[in-house]
Amino acid sequence: AKLDPEKGGAALLRRKLVGSLALNYLFSQSSPFYNRLYRQGLLNTDFSAGMDHCAGTLTVMAGGESREPERVFSEALAEIDAAVKDGLKPELFSRVLKSAYGSRVRALSSFAGLCSSMAEAEFGGYNCLDSFSVMESVTAEETLEFIKTQLRPERFAMSVIDPIGRGEAV
């Protein structure tokens, strides 16, 4: 999905953090969506979702292997629709927020990851270490608003890579 980008600075950092929380809430490997589709054999452990900021654009990408990619895509859109209609579950949002905070703390011990975060922040006009204070202020309501406004069906496209000679989507 192509998102409305922020120009840079603190607004970009916040957009990226809120978007990441929204994707983790909806599609992480601990989400109800992933676990339901994994149990049904529609997803495997290669499925992931994330955001990419490059050249003034902000995009959401999700991908993995499935024998029924169209069904996974429609289930993902249904998951977004359910979150919009029902709101975010407080206990699940709290768990996602704590997990994201912990992941950021653990990432500090990775020299390569820290260098990458610092370079990305430099080009984005923010300080990557500000992510901790920003994350503490993100609310479920703000995350739900991101889902409502940015993860709309008309913003999505789907690509299926079908290996030559296999005759089935992977």
Residue pairs with C-beta under 8 A, 6 or more apart in sequence:
1 59
1 60
1 150
1 151
1 152
1 155
1 156
1 157
2 57
2 58
2 59
2 155
3 15
3 19
3 51
3 58
3 59
3 60
3 150
3 155
4 58
4 149
4 150
5 12
5 15
5 53
5 56
5 57
5 58
6 12
6 14
6 15
6 58
7 125
8 124
8 125
8 126
9 124
9 125
9 126
10 126
10 130
10 134
12 53
12 124
12 125
12 126
13 121
13 124
13 126
13 130
13 131
13 134
14 134
14 138
15 58
15 146
16 51
16 53
16 58
16 124
17 100
17 131
17 134
17 135
17 138
18 138
18 142
18 143
18 146
19 51
19 58
19 60
19 146
19 150
20 50
20 51
20 100
21 93
21 96
21 97
21 100
21 135
21 138
21 143
22 143
22 146
22 147
22 150
22 151
23 49
23 50
23 51
23 60
23 62
24 31
24 96
24 99
24 100
25 31
25 83
25 88
25 92
25 93
25 96
25 143
26 33
26 49
26 76
26 79
26 80
26 83
26 147
26 151
27 33
27 34
27 47
27 48
27 49
27 62
27 76
27 79
28 34
28 49
28 96
28 99
29 35
29 45
29 47
30 95
30 99
31 92
32 92
33 75
33 76
33 79
34 43
34 47
36 75
37 43
37 47
37 72
37 75
38 44
38 45
38 47
41 67
42 66
42 67
42 68
42 71
42 72
42 75
43 64
43 65
43 66
43 72
44 64
44 65
44 66
46 64
46 65
47 62
47 63
47 64
47 65
47 66
48 62
48 63
48 64
49 60
49 61
49 62
49 63
50 60
50 61
50 62
51 58
51 59
51 60
51 61
52 58
52 59
52 61
53 120
53 124
60 150
60 151
62 76
64 72
65 170
66 72
66 169
66 170
67 168
67 169
67 170
68 169
69 158
69 160
69 169
70 158
70 160
73 156
73 158
77 153
77 156
80 147
80 151
80 153
83 144
83 147
84 144
84 147
84 148
87 140
87 144
88 140
88 143
88 144
90 140
93 140
93 143
97 135
97 138
100 135
101 132
101 135
101 136
104 131
104 132
104 135
107 113
107 114
107 117
108 114
114 128
117 128
118 128
120 128
121 127
121 128
160 169
161 169
161 170
162 168
162 169
162 170
163 170
